[in-house]
Amino acid sequence: MITLRGLTKRYGDRTAVRDLTLEVPAGRVTGFLGPNGSGKSTTMRMILGLDRPTAGVALVGGRPYGALRHPLREVGALLDAKAVHPGRSARAHLVAMARSNGIAVRRVEEVLDTVGLTAVAGRRVGSFSLGMGQRLGIAGALLGDPRVVMLDEPVNGLDPDGVLWVRGLMRSLAAEGRTVFVSSHLMSEMELMADRLVVIGRGRLIADAPVAEVIAGSSRNAVRVRSPRAGDLAALLAAEGVEVVEVEGWDLVAVEVSLERVGLLCHEHGIPLYELSAREASLEEAYMELTGASVEYGAAAGIPAAGAGARAGVAAGLGAVAGR
């Protein structure tokens, strides 16, 4: 387990991480999300003892990283896949890691096989593609057979087969009872890989919840209806404070209301239904809502934030679906 208590890091007058308190439990894949500059990398570096907190503590298994007797056997991490001597072979790099950490050299061949680099283990790392470098970094993280695995953007540069492999690997590690903490900007992949999400913005904790709960909290979830009495239903919904968005191709789209509530209203008032379906927001949409006010390096024309802009996003998104 990873535990953060009041973790804070300041660089001069800039606060990169502010009073971050959370636990990353074992047995789950925890996704770590946030815009560029939100403090994700700084947080991971403090967990690994690479940066010293200004305040608070970061613990791994109840102890600071610097107090671990055999760090590589307890925590495996990948923060920068390029942090390898380009003149060394993949095997030589891992052998050096193993010997310097008291790990049996035979473990090198095991992790090379796990990440699919056995055939190129004798090649110099400087000739590796980005994806091959990522695989080597993951091999290094797994070398000590650790109980905690921390990876920063592990699927960067991987082809679809490699992305699928990483997803399966992370989930299998969690199923073995390990703590898996993964940072990524790929929302679609995180939606498939993670069980729980930690979202930060401008160094502050925004959300710490299961993936399904984060998505369920989005205002971009909606109910779509086709009915010859859509106008009557719209009036009933409006009387209950439910917002209705007109979308071409659908008679009615209601936001922030349950499918069950709409169905019950139709039953109570004898409104015939041709179709009643739910449109669930994607993790990307939910994430954009959560972090809309925390983007530090946003472009001038961005995605609408929560509120009226989010409603416009629902209309646009559902309109596109209806037009297919």
C-alpha positions in Angstrom: 0.0 0.0 0.0 1.1 3.6 -0.7 0.0 6.2 1.8 0.3 10.0 1.4 -0.4 12.3 4.4 -0.5 16.0 3.8 2.1 15.6 1.1 3.3 19.1 -0.1 6.1 20.2 -2.4 7.0 23.8 -3.0 9.6 25.2 -5.4 10.1 28.8 -4.3 6.8 30.6 -4.5 5.2 27.8 -6.6 3.4 24.9 -5.0 3.5 21.8 -7.1 1.7 19.5 -4.7 -0.6 20.8 -2.0 -1.7 18.8 1.1 -2.2 15.5 -0.8 -3.7 12.8 1.4 -4.8 9.4 0.1 -4.1 5.7 0.1 -3.4 3.5 -2.9 -4.6 0.0 -1.8 -3.2 -3.4 -2.8 -5.1 -5.7 -5.0 -6.3 -3.0 -7.4 -5.1 -1.0 -10.4 -5.2 2.7 -9.3 -5.1 5.2 -12.2 -3.3 8.5 -11.5 -4.7 11.3 -13.7 -4.3 15.0 -14.0 -3.5 17.7 -16.6 0.1 18.6 -17.5 1.7 20.5 -14.6 -0.8 19.0 -12.1 1.9 17.5 -9.9 1.7 13.8 -10.9 5.4 13.3 -11.6 6.4 15.3 -8.5 4.1 13.1 -6.4 5.6 9.9 -7.8 9.2 11.3 -7.3 8.4 12.0 -3.7 7.0 8.5 -3.1 10.3 7.2 -4.5 12.5 9.5 -2.4 13.8 11.4 -5.4 12.3 14.7 -4.2 12.0 15.7 -0.6 8.6 16.9 0.5 8.2 20.4 1.9 5.7 19.0 4.3 3.8 15.7 4.9 5.0 12.1 4.3 4.9 9.5 1.5 5.0 5.9 2.8 5.3 2.5 1.0 4.2 -0.3 3.2 4.1 2.0 6.2 7.7 3.3 5.7 9.5 6.0 3.7 11.2 4.7 0.6 14.6 5.6 2.0 14.0 3.3 5.0 13.4 0.2 2.8 16.2 -2.4 3.2 15.7 -3.8 -0.3 13.9 -1.1 -2.3 13.9 -2.8 -5.7 12.4 -5.9 -4.1 9.6 -3.9 -2.5 8.9 -1.1 -5.1 9.3 -1.4 -8.9 9.0 1.9 -10.8 9.2 3.3 -14.3 9.3 7.1 -14.4 11.5 7.6 -17.5 12.1 4.8 -20.0 15.0 6.8 -21.5 17.0 6.8 -18.3 19.2 3.9 -19.6 22.8 4.0 -20.9 22.3 3.8 -24.7 25.5 1.8 -25.2 24.5 -1.1 -22.9 22.5 -4.1 -24.1 19.1 -4.7 -22.5 20.4 -7.7 -20.8 23.5 -5.9 -19.5 21.3 -3.1 -18.1 19.1 -5.5 -16.2 22.1 -7.6 -15.0 23.7 -4.5 -13.5 20.4 -3.6 -11.8 20.1 -7.2 -10.4 23.7 -7.4 -9.1 23.5 -4.0 -7.4 20.3 -4.9 -5.6 21.2 -8.4 -4.5 18.8 -10.0 -7.0 19.6 -13.4 -8.6 20.8 -12.9 -12.2 18.5 -15.6 -13.4 15.6 -13.2 -12.8 16.9 -11.1 -15.7 15.9 -13.8 -18.2 12.5 -14.2 -16.6 11.6 -10.6 -16.9 13.0 -10.3 -20.4 10.7 -13.1 -21.4 7.8 -11.5 -19.6 8.1 -8.3 -21.5 8.9 -10.0 -24.9 12.5 -8.7 -25.3 14.4 -12.0 -25.2 15.1 -12.0 -28.9 16.7 -8.5 -28.7 18.3 -8.7 -25.3 21.8 -8.5 -26.7 21.1 -5.3 -28.7 22.2 -1.9 -27.5 19.4 0.1 -25.9 20.2 3.1 -28.0 18.9 1.3 -31.0 15.5 0.5 -29.4 12.3 2.0 -30.5 10.2 4.0 -28.0 7.9 1.0 -27.4 10.9 -1.4 -26.9 12.3 1.1 -24.4 9.0 1.1 -22.5 9.1 -2.7 -22.3 12.7 -2.6 -21.0 11.6 -0.1 -18.3 8.7 -2.3 -17.3 11.2 -5.3 -17.1 13.3 -3.2 -14.7 10.3 -2.4 -12.6 9.4 -6.1 -12.3 13.0 -7.3 -11.7 12.8 -7.4 -7.9 9.3 -9.1 -8.0 8.0 -6.2 -5.9 4.7 -5.9 -4.0 4.3 -2.3 -5.2 4.5 -1.3 -8.9 4.5 2.3 -10.0 4.5 3.2 -13.7 4.4 6.6 -15.4 2.8 6.5 -18.9 3.7 2.8 -19.5 1.8 2.5 -22.8 3.5 5.5 -24.4 4.9 4.3 -27.8 3.4 0.9 -27.7 1.5 -0.6 -30.6 -2.1 -1.9 -29.9 -0.8 -5.4 -29.1 1.6 -3.9 -26.6 -1.1 -1.7 -25.0 -3.3 -4.8 -24.6 -0.4 -6.6 -23.0 0.3 -3.9 -20.5 -3.4 -3.8 -19.6 -3.4 -7.5 -18.9 -0.1 -7.4 -17.0 -1.3 -4.6 -14.7 -4.5 -6.4 -14.0 -2.8 -9.7 -13.3 -0.3 -8.0 -10.9 -3.2 -6.5 -9.0 -5.0 -9.9 -9.0 -1.9 -11.2 -7.2 -2.5 -8.7 -4.4 0.1 -6.2 -5.4 -0.3 -2.4 -5.3 -0.4 -1.0 -8.9 -0.2 2.7 -9.4 -0.3 3.9 -13.0 -0.2 7.4 -14.5 -1.5 8.0 -18.0 -3.1 10.6 -20.3 -4.9 8.0 -22.3 -8.4 8.1 -20.9 -9.8 5.3 -23.0 -7.1 2.9 -21.8 -7.4 4.0 -18.2 -11.1 3.3 -18.4 -10.4 -0.3 -19.3 -7.3 -0.8 -17.1 -8.0 0.9 -13.8 -10.3 -0.1 -10.9 -10.0 3.2 -9.1 -8.9 6.7 -10.0 -7.0 9.4 -8.3 -7.4 12.7 -10.1 -5.3 15.8 -9.1 -5.2 19.3 -10.5 -2.8 22.1 -9.6 -1.4 19.9 -7.0 -4.7 19.3 -5.2 -6.8 16.1 -4.9 -9.9 16.4 -7.1 -11.3 12.8 -7.0 -10.4 9.5 -5.4 -13.1 7.0 -6.3 -13.9 3.9 -8.4 -13.9 4.4 -12.2 -17.7 3.8 -12.4 -18.4 6.3 -9.7 -16.3 9.0 -11.4 -18.2 8.4 -14.7 -21.6 8.3 -12.9 -20.9 11.8 -11.4 -20.6 13.4 -14.9 -23.4 15.7 -16.0 -22.9 14.4 -19.5 -24.8 11.2 -18.7 -28.2 11.4 -20.4 -31.5 9.6 -21.1 -32.7 9.5 -24.7 -36.4 9.1 -25.6 -38.4 8.6 -28.7 -42.2 9.2 -28.2 -45.1 10.8 -30.0 -45.8 12.7 -26.8 -42.3 13.9 -26.2 -43.6 17.4 -25.5 -45.7 16.2 -22.6 -42.8 14.2 -21.1 -40.6 17.3 -21.4 -43.1 19.3 -19.5 -43.3 16.7 -16.7 -39.5 16.5 -16.5 -39.2 20.3 -16.4 -41.7 20.4 -13.5 -39.2 18.2 -11.6 -36.3 20.5 -12.4 -34.8 18.1 -15.1 -33.1 19.8 -18.0 -34.1 18.7 -21.5 -31.8 19.2 -24.5 -33.2 19.1 -28.0 -31.1 16.9 -30.3 -31.8 16.2 -33.9 -32.7 12.6 -34.4 -34.1 12.2 -30.9 -37.5 13.4 -29.7 -36.1 14.2 -26.2 -32.8 14.0 -24.3 -32.8 14.6 -20.6 -29.7 15.1 -18.5 -29.1 14.4 -14.8 -32.1 12.1 -14.5 -32.2 8.3 -14.2 -33.6 5.9 -16.8 -35.9 4.5 -14.2 -37.4 7.9 -13.3 -38.2 8.7 -17.0 -39.7 5.2 -17.5 -41.9 5.6 -14.4 -43.1 9.0 -15.5 -44.1 7.6 -18.8 -46.0 4.7 -17.2 -47.8 7.0 -14.7 -49.0 9.4 -17.4 -49.6 6.8 -20.2 -47.0 8.2 -22.5 -46.1 5.7 -25.2 -42.4 5.0 -25.8 -40.8 3.9 -29.0 -37.3 4.0 -27.4 -35.9 4.7 -24.0 -32.1 4.4 -23.6 -29.2 5.6 -21.5 -26.2 7.4 -22.8 -23.3 7.0 -20.4 -20.5 9.6 -20.4 -17.0 8.4 -21.2 -14.2 8.7 -18.7 -12.7 11.3 -21.0 -15.8 13.5 -20.7 -16.0 13.0 -16.9 -12.3 13.8 -16.6 -12.6 17.0 -18.6 -15.4 18.1 -16.3 -13.4 17.4 -13.2 -10.3 19.1 -14.4 -11.7 21.9 -16.5 -10.8 24.6 -13.9 -7.4 23.0 -13.2 -5.8 23.1 -16.7 -2.6 25.1 -16.4 -1.6 25.0 -20.0 -4.9 25.1 -21.9 -5.3 26.4 -25.4 -7.5 29.5 -26.1 -10.4 27.4 -27.5 -10.9 24.5 -25.2 -13.6 21.9 -24.4 -16.5 23.4 -22.5 -16.4 23.1 -18.7 -19.2 21.9 -16.5 -22.5 23.7 -16.5 -24.0 25.2 -19.6 -20.9 24.2 -21.6 -21.3 20.6 -20.5 -24.9 20.6 -21.6 -23.8 21.9 -25.0 -21.4 19.0 -25.1 -24.2 16.5 -24.4 -26.2 17.9 -27.3 -23.3 17.9 -29.7 -22.2 14.4 -28.7 -25.7 12.9 -28.8 -26.4 14.6 -32.1 -23.4 13.0 -33.6 -24.5 9.6 -32.3 -28.0 10.1 -33.7 -26.7 11.1 -37.1 -24.8 7.8 -37.5 
